[in-house]
Amino acid sequence: MFKNYLKTALRNLKKNKLYTVINVFGLTIGVAACLLIGIYIMHELSYDKFNTNAGRIVRVTMEYKQAGTVNTTATTGTKVGPQFKRMFPSVEASARTFISHNVVKSGDKIFDEPRILYADPAFFKMFSFHIVEGDVATALDAPDKIVITQSMARKYFGDEDALNKTLVSGGKSLRVSAICEDVPQNSQIKFDFATQFLNLGNGVQQEQWWTANWITYLLVRNEKDIPQLQQQVVNYMKTPEVRAEAGLQGADYLTYHLEPLKSVHLYSPLAGFEPNGSITYIYMFAVIALLILIIACANYTNLATAQSSVRSSEIGMRKVMGASKRQVFIQFMCESSIITFIAAILALLLSILLIPYFNSITGKQFTADTILQPAPLISVCIFTVLVSFFAGLYPALILSATHVMNVLKKGFNFTGGKSMLRKTLIILQFSISVFLIIYTVIILQQMHYMQTKDLGYNKDHIVVLPVGGNMLQDFQSLKDAFTQVKGVESITASYETPEYVQWSDGITAIDGKGNHDVSVNAMPVDLDFIKTMQMQLVAGRDFRQSDFALEEDTGANYHIPYIINETLAKRIGWTPQQSINQTVSKGVSGPVVGVVKDFNFSSLHDPISPMLIFLGRDYSRDFMLRINGNDMQSTLAQIETVWKQRVPGRPFNYHFLDDDYNKLYLAEQRTSELFGVAAAIAIVLACLGLFGLAAFATVQRTKEIGIRRVLGANISSITLLIAKSFLQLVGVAILIAVPLAWWAGNKWLQGFAFRIPVHAYVFVATAIITALIALCTVGYHSIRTALMNPVKSLRSE
């Protein structure tokens, strides 16, 4: 019996090739999209959960108030970890961490490595980075030890055993004490090398509450202790002893918050070693995946119903020959199962083929093995069963329950009250599509605005080179050598590049009205910083060579010259012109020599805050060279030649400042691309659904169309007649989607201090384009039926 059902089902699918292809295509696209979105969601939800102690690890974040300004950061001072372990019995271990780049050398192999982790000895006991060679307990117990990943072991030592081999980094010989597996993708802490935290030097041996540059983790003895520990920390930081040690006065305060490791990636607003995800986006992608799947199933139902309308003779004859309701039901469910099974197999193959493209959007490194894991495969199997049942249930029930005499007399007629379901589905489909299109356009417009906005400096054609090792000792001659390169227009150096300045500080401004304490961001720079960045001075002057004389005087005249931004001048109460020659103190007092026009030195999510720029060549970590765009490859080649001559012990690695800027918005860029793809899939599937309804309607109205043609109706009038009802449904969908998209778009834009307005033309253009797409989709069937010979149309009824 089953063999007969299968044979009949395959025969019917082959006979109706167009519907079969559309059904399979729609389900394949829908399932593949859900599968890829599903593995992305699973990956995001799994962040850091591979750690055995994940439930007991917390990240310490810092909150402080200075000069009336409250600041929060994911970094802390060096004292937090050790002191909390000493003070609170519930803290089992602590680890201060920092990831930086440095030159690593082994024999004649030398590379500038960007992912060197500096961590306290307890790090590998707290986190579950699997050590394959060496001892976890002693991996970082001495300053001359370094842990490397398996990839780095192959990179530096090939097939040789890397354990106990020597690497040189930062001019220091380090012994490979352990080899660990490559860091999982779903880890916030990604590294290739790990060595002792104290190897950073730079005063990290001294425990300080301030100078917050380090990310601190605590391992608590019991997960249930975290709320109590949080309260203990808050109370401890309020004690007079701690406040005095931290130099806090008046309403100023310093405190810390404990973030569970498993919630940091999706729930914390403070980014650590990499940009955080967002649980809101996870919910949105989950809903999109579900809606895409619903649309695909709805399409199958619509198309199956439309196709079944021309099978009245077949069903009628089956019932005349004695076929039961159950047998007809099973027949149609069998056809549904075959289509769904084929679509599921194709969806798996399509997902594997699309993984490279999907990786480029998400920034992940999924492989075919990711798709072929048990969870995705089981999900596809469950999908096949459920969709086979629910997508085929409606037409199967309708067809199997129809009385034989009605079938033989009238054929099938589904245009009655049951049409409300199909109308609802088509409205839902296009509402989703219109919403996604508008929301995606708003995101793309904001992204374009951020890429083209006048930031107050020119980020284009700026080459960034690292400053490290002994380069500061030969700073001026190296700078002069770069200046001689043809195509280099100007050169400067700074502690941080201007797109994201994290140095927080406090200053005292002194004028005739007294002292003004202000919390600022600070930026030590070299000469020509304003010139190289093409910033605009609204008052005063740039730094000049003679300013170094103020810093070199070790007596009472020891001063540091300062440049401030407009916001800082306004915060103090000065106009730009009044600011010149006023005194500012940041530990060391000095005159304000210039006021620079406000520029964005952090993400456009944040408003511009007070900025203090001071002359501090010795703090430099990056050279910034402005080059012209006439022959960039030649200019870069000459810069490389100078680098190799002057800095022979360090590889030539450069990047462009605009790339650094774009990295600030990776999450938004990836979200916009994912929404764009989702919107495209939704509109394609919605059009397939409309295609099904149009086919359904034209089949039902074949006789009417034939009569109208005999009476002289032209093709355009018939097309509009058929399309009218569908365009009304699309119009309702647009009316539903527009206010929702407007609300959601504005809600998303509120996360940016600098943002675009939501333009009305986006909604109008989307509505027109969607209506045209719908008209073209419906028009195919209308025109095809209208072109039929009227005699054939009437005879077929």
C-alpha positions, 0 to 999 in steps of 0.5 A: 500500500505504501509503495502505491502511495509513494508511486502516486505521489512521485507521479503527481509531483513530476506532473506538476513540475512548476509547483513542485520546484517552487515548493521545494525551493521555498522550503529549501531557502527557508530551512537553510536560512533557519539552520544558519541563523540557528547555528549562529544563535547557538554559538552566541548563547554558548559563549564561555560555557565551555569553562568548567568553572564558568558559573563561578567566574565573574568579571570585575567592572569599575564605576567611579565618580569624579568631578560630578561625572560618573564613568564605567569601564570593563577595566580595573587597577592592579590592586582589585584582584589581589586585594579582593582575594585577601579580603573576602573568603568567598574569593578562591582565586583572581587573575588580572589579564591584558592582551597586547601585541609584541614581537616574538622570535625563534631563531630566524623566525620573527613575527609581530604577534597581536594576541599575547595574553599577560595573566596571573598564575591562577589563570589556567586553573580558573579557565578551561583552556585545555593544556595538551602538554605541560602542567596546568599548576606550573604553567605560569608560576615563573616570569620566564615561562610562556604558554603557546597554542598548538597553532603557534607551536607548528608556526614556530617549531614545525613538527618538533616538540615545542615544550621547553623550547625558547622564544624571545619576546620583548627582549626577554627569553621565555621557555615554553612551559605548556602547549594548549589547544587553540582557543575556542571561537566562543571565548571572550579571551582569545590568545596565541601566547600567554605569559605572566602578568608581571612581565608587562613591566610599566609599574604593574608590580605596584598595586593601585586602585587607579590606572585602570587598564587591566581586565580582572576575573575572580573565581568564587567558591560557590556560585550562590556567593556572588550576590553576597560578595557584590554587597561586600565589595560595595560596602568595602569600597565605602570604608574611610581607609579605602576612600583615603587610599584611593584619594576620594573626596566629597561626593566622589566614589569608586566601586566595582560590579561583578558580572557573571562570565556567562552573561558578559558577552550578551548582556554587558554594555561594557566591551572587554577583549572583543566587542560584545554581542546583544541578547536583543539581537539574538531574540530578533534573529530567533524571531526572524528565523521562526517567521521565515519558517512560518512563511515557507510553510504557509507558502507550501499550504497556499501552493498545495491548495492551489494545485489541488484545485485542478485535481478534482477529477482525480479525487472524485474518481478515487472516492467513486472507486472506494477510496476512504477519507483516510486513504486520500489524507495519507496520499496528500500527506505522503506528497508533503513528506516527499517535498519536505524531505527533499527540501531538508536534504537540499537545505543541508547542502545549501547551508554547507555551500553558504558557510563561507558567505555566512562567515564573512557576514558574521565574522565567525569561523563555522565549518561544514562540521558545525552543520553536521553536529547532532543538534543541527541534524536533529533539528532538521529531522524534527523540522521534516516531521513537523513541516510534513505534517502541518504544511500538508495537514490543511490541504489534506484535510480539506481534500479528504473531507470533500463529498464526492458528489460536490467534487464531481458536480462543481470541482473544488471551491476554496474561495469561501470563508476559509480564504480568511486564513490565506489572506491573513498569511499573505498579510503576515508575510508582507508585513514581515517583509516590509518591516525588515526592508525598512529596518534594514534601510534605516540601519544601512543609512546610519552606517553610511552616516557613520562612515561619511560623518565629519569626525572633526579629523580626517581618518583617510590615508593615515598609516599606523605603525607600532612604536615599541622596544628601543624605538623611543630612544631613536624616535626623532631620527626615525621620524625624520627618515619617514618624513623624507619618504616621497608621498608622506605629507606629515607624521606624528605619534600618540599613546592612542589613535584618535578614533577610540581614546580610553585614557580617563583622567581628572584635571583642575582648571585654575582661573580667577573664579577658583579651581574647577575639577573636571573628569576628562579623557586625556591624550599624550601626543607628539608634535604635528598631531593637530596638523597630521589629523587635519583638526581645526584649531578654533583658538591658540596654536599647535604644540611646537618644538620650544614647548619641550623646554618647559618639560625639560626644566626640572626646577620651578618652571617645570610645566606641560603645555595643554590643548583642550577641546571646545567641550572642555572649555565650555565645561569649565566656563571659558570661551575658546579665546578665554581659554588661551594661557589659562592654567590647567593641572593634571598632576603637573600644571601648565598653560592652555596653548590651544583649543581644538574644534570638537572631534569624535574620539570614541564611538558615535554611540557616545556624546563628545566629552571633555578632552585634554591633549598634552605633549607626551612623546615618551608615551607614544605607542603608534606612529601615524603617517599621513600619505597622499593617495597618488601612489600609495603602493610606492609610498608604502614600499618606501616606508617599508624600506625605511622601517627595515633599515631603521628597525631591523628586529621588528617585522613591518606591520601597518594598518590604516586608521579608517580600518580601526574606525570601522572596527568600532561598528563591526556589530552594527555592520554584521547586523545590517548584513544579516537583516538585509539577507533576512529581508531579501529571503522574506520578500522572496518567500512572500512573493512565492506565497503571493504566487501561490494565491495568484495561481489559486485565484486564476484557476478558480476564475478561469471561466470568468476570465474566459467570458470577460475575454469573449466580451472584449476585456483587454489583458490590462483590465483583467490583470488589474481585476485579479491583482486588485484583491492582492494589492489590497492585502499588501496595502494592509500589510504596509499599514501594519508594518510601517508604524512598527518599523518606524518605532523599531528604527527610532528605538535602535537609533536612540543608542547613538548620540550622533544619528540620522533622522528617520526619513519619510521617503524610506517608507514611501519608497518601500511601499511602492517597491513592495506593491510593484513586486506584488503586482509583477508576481500576480501579473504573471498568472493574470496575463498567462490566463488572459492570453489563453484561448477563451474557447479553451478556458470555457471548455476546461470548466 
